[in-house]
Amino acid sequence: MKKVALPVRFGLIMGGILIAYFLILAMFHKHTNPVFSFLNAFITVFGVYETVRYYKLEQGEEFTYANGITAAIISGFIATTVFSIFFLFYITEIDPDFVSSLLKTIDFNSSVSVGIMTFTVAVMGLATTVISALTVMQYFKKSWNIS
């Protein structure tokens, strides 16, 4: 359980930051502009980086690539799950017109269900997590170079 506590904690923090960022955008009516979602990737990369950094400090010499990438993916999965649940709540209960507003912004001439929209957000979050984990682990892996 101790090995999972740190990634879960960081995942919850990342999820909270993603929610706060979305709500700040909503306050300024910018949450329907997909360009602003690029900052979600930076938030995820930073959260994954911090997760792996603290995990490496906690593990010391026992730190391995597999343990680091597992911690990174767990934290990103938790953050994506938290944000996706919030997003589903937001587009069904708080702002039911969000999906149609977003589709007008991106000039998409078709209807999309709430389920598909939430699924898309979850897949994008998981893809960002995996890419972030693989990228961050290049920095933290042990080098085999001979000096």
Secondary structure by P-SEA (a helix, b strand, c coil): cccaaaaaaaaaaaaaaaaaaaaaaaaaccccccccaaaaaaaaaaaaaaaaaaaaaaacccccaaaaaaaaaaaaaaaaaaaaaaaaaaacccccaaaaaaaaaacccccccaaaaaaaaaaaaaaaaaaaaaaaaaacccccccc
